[in-house]
Structure formats: structure tokens, C-alpha cells
């Protein structure tokens, strides 16, 4: 799919991998934790701009593209709402997020800064089982579908109790362990195993 694709709402799932929940000292959830990013956070380019004086961490995630309007009525129906699978980075201002969590406040401002939703616009019709992120040619994150606490269908059904989907909505489905800060000059590759990666450069 092309870079001209128009995205609508951006939904994200927190703590959908046990390893990631534990590495940040969080409890493993019993139902999906949902938050949002602003549409202006979308970055489909090859450059990641890091805000100055901020600790910005990468969170590698499989991204779902919603292909139709409406609400699914079953587990099987939920699958029909997915029109494509890709890879992305949920960039997080970790210092600000920690501060907000201590105060019991929403995470929005730590997740929704400009360019914080990095998306490879090459959406596939089937989702490969394994995905990865390298920084400066070294593996930082690796994940597989079997490690996810909540499946794509469970996420979609949970979200559908809150919102009606629109064609062009995207869902970041959670990150495996290994999140870490990015630095200016970092060279990134993210992708699915045995598929061409998306290459990115941090400035």
C-alpha cells in the first residue's frame, strides 16, 4: 500500500507481552490496556526526529490496518476487519510517562508527540509470525505472535465495545521486551523475519 494511504484513529495496546510488562515493573494485564496517539503523530518517512533533551524509547509493534467501518459481532467477524498487517514503532517519552503514571494521569502527552507513531506503509495481507528491530546492526527487540497475551481478534473485539471502527483506523498491538532509548545517528531496521526490512535513521 502506498504512502498516500489516509489513516484515521490510532489505537494502541499496552503491556501485550509478558516480558515487556515485567521489564517496566508492571503487572501482566487480564484485559487489553488501550490508549491513543494523535493522528499528527503518524510518521511514514525514513527519518525519526528525536525531541531535544528527551529520553525517547522505541517500542516495536505489529500494526493492524482496519479495512471497513462498523463493529464486529464475533471472533470470526473481527478478523474480517483487518485489511493489512505491517510493522511500526510506538515511540515513548519514558521519563514523562513515568512521571504521569506516578501521578495517576493519562499517558497521552508521553505517547503523542509529533512523529511518535512510526509506520511502514507496506501492509501485507497475511501476518508473518516473527518480527524484529535492529539498532546499528544489533538486535534490540524480537517478538512472535505466540508471545502475545491478547490476539488480534481479542483486541478488536475489546476495542469494539468502546468505539465504532472507521476504515483507515490503525492499531498498534503491543511490544515485546527490549525497549531502549534512541540516539541521534542511530540506524534502524524493523521488519518481519524473511521479509525486506524498513530502514530508518534517527536525527
Residue pairs with C-beta under 8 A, 6 or more apart in sequence:
1 65
1 84
1 121
1 122
1 123
2 121
3 44
3 121
5 65
5 121
5 123
5 168
6 168
7 39
7 42
7 119
7 168
7 169
7 170
8 39
8 66
8 166
8 167
8 168
8 169
8 170
9 36
9 39
9 163
9 166
9 169
9 170
10 36
10 37
10 38
10 39
10 41
10 42
10 117
10 169
10 170
10 172
11 34
11 35
11 36
11 159
11 163
11 169
11 170
11 171
11 172
12 34
12 35
12 36
12 37
12 61
12 90
12 111
12 171
12 172
13 32
13 33
13 34
13 150
13 155
13 171
13 172
13 173
13 174
14 29
14 33
14 34
14 35
14 174
15 21
15 26
15 28
15 29
15 33
15 149
15 174
16 32
16 148
16 149
16 150
16 155
16 173
16 174
16 175
17 143
17 147
17 148
17 149
17 174
17 175
17 176
17 177
18 28
18 147
18 149
19 147
19 176
19 177
19 178
20 59
20 174
20 175
20 176
20 177
20 178
20 179
21 27
21 28
21 29
22 28
22 177
23 177
23 178
23 179
24 179
28 149
29 149
31 150
31 158
32 150
32 154
32 155
32 158
32 159
34 158
34 159
34 162
35 106
35 107
35 108
35 111
36 108
36 111
36 112
37 90
37 111
37 112
37 116
37 117
37 172
38 112
40 112
40 114
41 111
41 112
41 113
41 114
41 115
41 116
41 117
42 117
42 119
43 115
43 116
43 117
43 118
43 119
44 118
44 119
44 120
44 121
46 198
46 199
46 200
46 201
47 200
47 201
47 202
47 203
48 89
48 91
48 115
48 118
48 182
48 188
48 200
48 201
48 202
48 203
49 114
49 115
49 202
49 203
50 56
50 182
50 183
50 184
50 202
50 203
51 93
51 113
54 93
54 95
54 96
55 93
55 94
55 95
55 181
56 91
56 92
56 93
56 94
56 181
56 182
57 91
57 92
57 94
57 179
57 180
57 181
57 182
58 89
58 91
58 133
58 135
58 140
58 141
58 179
58 180
58 182
58 188
59 89
59 90
59 91
59 92
59 175
59 179
60 87
60 88
60 89
60 131
60 132
60 133
60 140
60 141
60 143
60 175
60 176
60 178
60 190
61 87
61 88
61 89
61 90
61 172
61 173
61 174
61 175
62 85
62 86
62 87
62 88
62 127
62 131
62 143
62 145
62 172
62 173
63 85
63 86
63 87
63 88
63 119
63 120
63 170
63 171
63 172
63 173
64 82
64 84
64 85
64 152
64 155
64 156
64 170
64 171
64 173
65 82
65 83
65 84
65 85
65 86
65 123
65 168
65 169
65 170
66 81
66 82
66 83
66 165
66 166
66 167
66 168
66 169
66 170
66 171
67 81
67 82
67 83
67 84
67 167
68 80
68 81
68 83
68 165
68 167
69 164
69 165
69 166
69 167
70 81
70 164
70 165
71 160
71 164
71 165
72 78
72 80
72 81
72 156
72 157
72 160
75 153
75 154
75 157
78 152
78 153
78 156
78 157
78 160
79 152
79 153
81 156
81 165
82 152
82 156
83 123
84 123
84 124
84 125
85 123
85 124
85 125
85 126
85 127
85 128
86 119
86 120
86 121
86 122
86 123
86 124
87 120
87 131
87 190
87 191
87 192
87 198
88 117
88 118
88 119
88 120
88 172
88 190
89 117
89 118
89 133
89 190
89 200
90 111
90 116
90 117
90 172
90 175
91 113
91 115
91 116
91 117
91 118
91 182
92 110
92 111
92 116
92 179
93 109
93 110
93 111
93 113
94 110
94 181
96 109
96 110
97 107
97 110
97 111
100 106
100 107
100 109
100 110
101 107
117 172
118 200
119 170
120 190
120 191
120 198
122 198
124 192
124 195
127 145
127 152
127 192
128 192
128 193
128 194
128 195
129 144
129 145
129 146
129 193
130 142
130 143
130 144
130 145
130 192
130 193
131 142
131 143
131 144
131 190
131 191
131 192
131 193
132 139
132 141
132 142
132 143
132 190
132 191
132 192
132 193
133 139
133 140
133 141
133 142
133 178
133 188
133 189
133 190
134 140
134 188
134 189
134 190
134 197
135 180
135 182
135 186
135 187
135 188
136 186
136 187
137 187
137 189
140 178
140 180
141 175
141 176
141 177
141 178
141 179
142 176
142 178
143 175
143 176
147 176
148 173
148 174
149 174
150 158
150 174
152 173
155 171
155 173
156 165
156 171
159 165
159 171
182 188
182 202
183 202
184 202
184 203
185 202
185 203
186 201
186 202
187 199
187 200
187 201
187 202
188 199
188 200
188 201
188 202
189 197
189 198
189 199
189 200
190 197
190 198
190 200
191 197
191 198
